[in-house]
């Protein structure tokens, strides 16, 4: 049995430039970080005692004979990609809800790939997990998703991720002093708006017209280097809030589906209570809102947004991991023993 643990991420700056339609022409870069909220996947080969060969347990339960019958699209295509030829049981649990902007679908893809490789007795590299997950989501599932979520989930940590026009991905971890990490963490607050949406649907409303948004995406890209300077050189973290506010205003201009009246009211209330700036995580439309708030103003912001779920978090630096492994029984021998017992019983009854 295998249990994998794969983190969710918060995207800070550069989101949108990690779409192929942009970085294959201009190059792209993001500043992204993973947090201590995870996707857990429990996988094992099924014993030979069941009518079904594949069992999926998530928000639904699927018991099927063939991979083609699996409804969950990512699980189905990952099993196909891995050429799984034995029965498998997969249980999924997540610390945060799906379709909430935290990269949950990519964490699932990375985590399931990791688990199935481990079930095979193989140890994939982080680069392999990231690139294969990008391939599955973009080329096989045909999702309108970028490439940062898969990389963040695989690598973990606070990273400057560059996407080169030739398709190469370069990951540079930020090497920050422990006190600076704590200070950055202490200026960030995360709230769940309660609104779910599919990132691919929201992104499709502006990804197809990236060529018409060159000025906006050029500015979004420039913010990555500016934010890196602030964080790594000891700058005032309030400035990050002002930059997040600017990036949120740009993002809202990309499509009418990025925000809505409820989100706008929540954001304005947070700003009046003391938040310097913020944005919806991910493609937009709902999910989680990230805010930059000076530590002394946290209580005021929590009180103002008391109807929302506040999610305290810490950065994590491990990425996708196998956290439990136990060798499986030799079911071939057990199956033979069962057949012998059945033969003996049949002879005795005869």
C-alpha positions in Angstrom: 0.0 0.0 0.0 1.2 3.5 -0.9 0.1 6.9 0.6 1.2 10.0 -1.1 1.0 13.6 0.2 1.1 16.4 -2.3 0.8 20.1 -1.3 -1.6 22.8 -2.6 -0.1 26.1 -3.7 -0.7 29.8 -3.5 0.2 31.7 -6.6 1.7 35.1 -5.8 2.8 36.9 -9.0 3.0 36.1 -12.7 -0.1 34.0 -13.0 -1.2 33.7 -16.6 2.3 33.9 -18.1 2.5 30.2 -17.4 0.1 29.4 -20.2 1.7 27.9 -23.3 -0.1 30.4 -25.5 1.9 33.1 -23.8 5.3 31.6 -22.8 6.0 29.8 -26.1 6.1 33.3 -27.6 7.3 35.6 -24.8 8.6 33.3 -22.1 6.9 33.4 -18.7 7.7 33.4 -15.0 5.8 33.0 -11.7 6.4 33.4 -8.0 4.6 30.6 -6.3 4.6 28.8 -2.9 3.2 25.6 -1.5 1.5 25.5 1.9 0.8 22.9 4.6 -2.5 21.8 3.1 -2.4 18.6 1.2 -4.0 16.2 -1.2 -3.7 12.6 0.1 -3.9 9.5 -2.1 -4.0 6.0 -0.8 -3.3 3.4 -3.5 -3.0 -0.4 -3.5 -3.3 -3.3 -5.9 -6.7 -4.9 -5.4 -6.8 -8.4 -4.0 -8.3 -11.0 -6.4 -11.5 -11.4 -4.4 -13.8 -8.7 -6.0 -15.9 -8.5 -9.0 -14.6 -5.0 -9.8 -10.9 -4.4 -10.9 -10.8 -0.7 -10.2 -12.2 1.2 -7.2 -12.1 5.0 -6.9 -13.2 6.7 -3.7 -13.4 10.5 -3.8 -16.6 12.6 -3.6 -18.1 9.6 -5.5 -17.4 5.9 -5.3 -16.7 4.0 -8.5 -16.4 0.2 -8.8 -15.7 -0.8 -12.4 -14.2 -3.6 -14.4 -12.2 -1.6 -16.9 -10.2 1.7 -17.0 -12.5 2.9 -19.8 -15.5 2.8 -17.4 -13.9 5.2 -14.9 -15.8 8.5 -14.8 -13.1 10.5 -13.0 -11.3 11.9 -16.1 -7.9 12.5 -14.4 -7.8 9.2 -12.7 -8.9 7.4 -15.9 -6.2 9.0 -18.1 -3.4 8.7 -15.5 -4.1 4.9 -15.2 -4.1 4.7 -19.0 -0.9 6.8 -19.2 0.8 4.5 -16.7 -0.4 1.4 -18.6 -1.8 -0.1 -15.4 -2.7 -3.8 -16.0 -3.6 -4.9 -12.5 -6.6 -4.0 -10.4 -6.1 -0.9 -8.3 -7.9 0.8 -5.4 -7.5 4.6 -5.0 -8.8 6.7 -2.1 -8.6 10.5 -2.3 -8.8 13.0 0.6 -8.0 16.7 0.5 -7.5 19.3 3.2 -9.1 22.0 1.0 -12.1 21.8 -1.4 -11.7 21.1 -5.1 -12.3 23.9 -7.7 -11.2 26.6 -5.3 -8.1 28.0 -7.0 -5.5 26.2 -4.9 -4.2 24.0 -7.7 -6.0 21.0 -6.4 -6.5 19.3 -9.7 -2.7 19.4 -10.4 -1.9 18.2 -6.9 -4.2 15.2 -7.6 -2.5 14.5 -10.9 1.0 14.8 -9.4 0.1 12.8 -6.3 -1.6 10.0 -8.3 1.3 9.7 -10.7 3.7 9.6 -7.7 1.6 6.9 -6.0 1.4 4.7 -9.1 5.1 4.9 -9.8 5.7 4.0 -6.2 3.3 1.0 -6.5 5.5 -0.1 -9.4 8.6 0.2 -7.2 9.9 3.3 -9.1 11.1 6.7 -7.8 10.3 9.5 -10.2 12.2 12.8 -10.0 10.3 16.0 -9.2 11.0 17.2 -12.7 9.5 14.0 -14.2 6.4 14.4 -12.0 6.0 18.0 -13.1 6.5 17.5 -16.8 4.4 14.4 -17.1 1.6 16.0 -15.1 1.7 19.0 -17.5 1.5 16.7 -20.4 -1.5 14.8 -19.0 -3.5 17.9 -18.1 -2.7 19.9 -21.2 -2.2 17.4 -24.0 -4.4 14.4 -22.9 -7.2 16.0 -20.9 -7.1 19.2 -23.0 -7.6 21.4 -20.0 -7.2 25.2 -20.2 -4.6 25.2 -17.4 -1.2 26.7 -17.0 2.1 25.0 -16.1 2.9 26.4 -12.6 0.6 24.3 -10.5 2.1 21.0 -11.5 5.6 22.3 -10.9 4.8 23.7 -7.5 3.0 20.6 -6.4 5.9 18.4 -7.4 8.8 20.5 -6.0 7.3 22.3 -3.0 8.7 25.4 -1.4 8.8 29.1 -2.4 10.0 29.2 -6.0 10.8 31.4 -8.9 9.6 29.3 -11.8 10.6 30.3 -15.4 8.9 28.9 -18.5 11.1 29.2 -21.6 9.8 29.5 -25.2 11.3 26.1 -26.0 9.2 24.5 -23.3 11.9 24.1 -20.7 11.0 24.8 -17.1 13.5 26.2 -14.7 12.9 26.1 -10.9 14.8 28.4 -8.6 14.0 28.0 -4.9 14.1 31.2 -2.8 16.8 30.8 -0.2 15.4 32.9 2.6 16.4 33.2 6.2 14.0 31.5 8.6 13.0 34.9 10.1 12.2 36.3 6.6 10.0 33.2 5.8 8.2 33.8 9.1 7.8 37.5 8.3 6.4 36.8 4.9 4.1 34.1 6.2 2.9 36.5 8.9 1.8 39.1 6.4 -0.5 36.7 4.5 -4.0 35.7 5.2 -6.2 33.2 3.4 -10.0 33.2 3.3 -12.4 30.8 1.6 -15.2 32.7 -0.3 -17.3 29.5 -0.6 -17.7 29.9 -4.3 -16.5 26.9 -6.4 -15.6 27.1 -10.1 -13.6 25.2 -12.6 -10.3 27.0 -13.4 -10.3 25.7 -17.0 -13.7 27.3 -17.6 -12.7 30.7 -16.2 -9.3 30.6 -17.9 -10.9 29.8 -21.3 -12.6 33.2 -21.2 -9.3 35.0 -21.6 -6.6 32.4 -22.6 -7.7 32.4 -26.2 -7.1 36.2 -26.5 -3.7 36.4 -24.7 -2.3 38.0 -27.9 -4.6 41.0 -27.4 -3.5 41.4 -23.8 0.2 41.9 -24.3 0.5 45.1 -22.3 -1.3 43.5 -19.3 0.7 40.3 -19.3 4.0 42.2 -19.8 3.2 44.1 -16.6 2.2 40.9 -14.8 5.5 39.3 -15.8 7.5 42.3 -14.6 5.9 42.1 -11.1 7.7 38.7 -10.6 11.2 40.3 -10.6 10.0 43.3 -8.5 8.5 41.0 -5.9 11.6 38.9 -5.8 13.7 42.0 -5.0 11.3 43.0 -2.2 11.3 39.5 -0.6 15.0 38.6 -1.0 16.5 42.0 -0.2 14.5 42.7 2.9 12.1 45.2 1.5 8.8 46.4 3.1 6.3 43.6 2.7 3.5 46.2 2.5 4.7 46.8 -1.0 3.7 43.3 -1.9 0.2 44.1 -0.9 0.2 47.1 -3.2 1.5 45.0 -6.0 -1.1 42.3 -5.4 -3.8 45.0 -5.6 -2.4 46.2 -8.9 -2.2 42.7 -10.3 -5.8 42.0 -9.2 -7.0 45.1 -11.0 -5.2 43.9 -14.1 -6.6 40.4 -13.8 -10.1 41.7 -13.5 -9.7 43.6 -16.8 -9.0 40.3 -18.6 -12.5 38.9 -18.4 -15.8 39.5 -16.8 -15.7 36.0 -15.3 -12.6 36.7 -13.1 -14.7 38.3 -10.4 -18.3 39.0 -9.3 -20.3 41.3 -7.1 -19.8 39.1 -4.0 -16.1 38.8 -4.4 -15.8 42.5 -5.0 -17.7 43.3 -1.8 -15.5 40.9 0.2 -12.3 42.4 -1.2 -13.4 46.0 -0.4 -14.4 45.0 3.1 -11.0 43.4 3.7 -9.2 46.6 2.4 -11.3 48.8 4.7 -10.4 46.6 7.6 -6.7 46.8 7.0 -5.7 44.6 4.1 -3.1 46.4 1.9 -4.1 44.3 -1.1 -4.9 40.8 -2.3 -6.5 38.7 -5.0 -8.4 35.5 -5.7 -6.0 32.6 -6.0 -5.8 30.9 -9.3 -7.9 31.7 -12.4 -10.5 33.7 -10.5 -14.2 33.4 -10.3 -14.3 32.2 -6.6 -12.4 30.0 -4.3 -9.8 31.4 -1.9 -8.7 35.0 -1.4 -5.2 35.8 -0.4 -4.6 39.1 1.4 -1.5 41.0 2.5 -2.2 42.2 6.0 0.2 43.6 8.6 0.3 41.3 11.6 -1.2 43.9 13.9 -4.3 44.2 11.7 -5.1 40.5 11.4 -7.8 40.6 14.1 -9.6 43.4 12.4 -9.7 41.7 9.1 -10.8 38.4 10.7 -13.6 40.2 12.4 -14.7 42.0 9.2 -14.7 38.8 7.3 -16.2 36.6 10.1 -18.7 35.0 7.7 -15.9 33.5 5.7 -13.6 30.6 6.6 -10.2 31.8 7.7 -7.5 29.3 6.8 -4.2 29.7 8.8 -1.3 28.2 7.0 2.5 27.8 6.9 4.7 27.4 3.9 5.9 23.8 3.2 9.1 22.8 1.4 8.9 19.1 0.6 6.6 18.9 -2.4 5.0 15.6 -3.3 6.1 12.8 -1.0 5.4 9.1 -0.4 4.6 9.2 3.4 3.7 5.5 3.8 4.6 2.3 2.2 4.1 -1.4 3.0 4.7 -4.3 0.8 1.6 -6.0 -0.6 0.8 -9.7 0.1 1.7 -12.2 -2.6 -1.9 -12.7 -3.8 -0.8 -15.2 -6.4 0.0 -17.7 -3.7 -3.2 -16.9 -1.7 -5.3 -17.3 -4.9 -3.7 -20.7 -5.5 -4.3 -21.8 -1.9 -8.0 -20.7 -2.2 -8.4 -22.8 -5.4 -6.9 -25.8 -3.6 -9.3 -25.4 -0.7 -12.2 -25.1 -3.1 -11.0 -28.3 -4.9 -10.7 -30.2 -1.6 -14.2 -29.0 -0.5 -15.7 -30.0 -3.9 -14.1 -33.5 -3.6 -15.4 -33.9 0.0 -18.9 -32.9 -0.9 -18.9 -35.3 -3.9 
